[in-house]
């Protein structure tokens, strides 16, 4: 992605912490792509059962939510994220 070539290490670190603007959207998209397999594996290791509650901190754009709620019936999911662009 071209955006990574234009960011200084400090700017990239800031975007990784709290994505903002066009650069933040590009960083968030890249994180979602590169972390997808690990996120799905982590969700499967939770061993969720019916009716359990899940709190995901830093859920980004919510791409993992379908994987979480598919694990069992009546999963109660809540996600929070600092970034409006995640």
N, C-alpha and C positions, 0 to 999 in steps of 0.2 A: 504494500500500500504506500502510495506516494506521501501520505501525511506523516508517516513515521520518519521519512527522510528529512522533513522540514522542521521537526521538533527537536529542541535541545534536550539533553537528558533531564534537566529540571522540569521542562514543560511536559515531557512524557510522564514523568513521575506524578506531576500534578493532575494530568488527565487520567492516569490510572487510579488515582485516589478519588477523584470526583470529576468525571467527564463533563465537559461543557462545550457548547457550540458545535460547529462542523467537525473540528478536530476530535472533540469528545465523542461524537457519534461514530466516527471512524474507529477510534480506539475501542469503544464499547462493542462495536460490531466484530472487531478482530478478537477481542477477549471472548465473546460469545462463541465464535467459531473454534478458537483454539482450546477452550475449556469444555466444550460440549461433551466429549467422551468421558472425561473425568467426572463431570457433574452427574451424568447418567449413572456411572458406576457408584458414585457416592450415595446417590438416592437409593439404588438397589441394595446397598449395604445397610441402610437404615432398618430394614426388616419391618416396615410399617404394617400395622394391622388396623382393622376397621375401627373408626371413631377416634383415632389418634390425632393430636394437634401437631402441626409443624410450623415453626417460625424460621424463615429464611432471612438472614441479614445480608444485605448486598445482593438482592436478587436480580439486579440489572433490568433487562427488559422482560423478564419472566419466562424466558425460553424453557426453563426447567420445570415450571409449574405443571404442565401436562404429565410429565414423568412422575412427579410427586403424587398427584391425585389419582393416577392410574394404579398405584401400588395396592390400594385397598379401598373398600367402600367407606363412604362418609368421612374421608380425611378432611380435617379442618386446617386450611392453609392460610397463613398470613406472611406477607413479605414486606420488607422495608428496604429503602435504598436512599442514600443521601443525594444522589444525582437525579436531576430531572431528565437527563439525556440517556441514562443507562438503558 
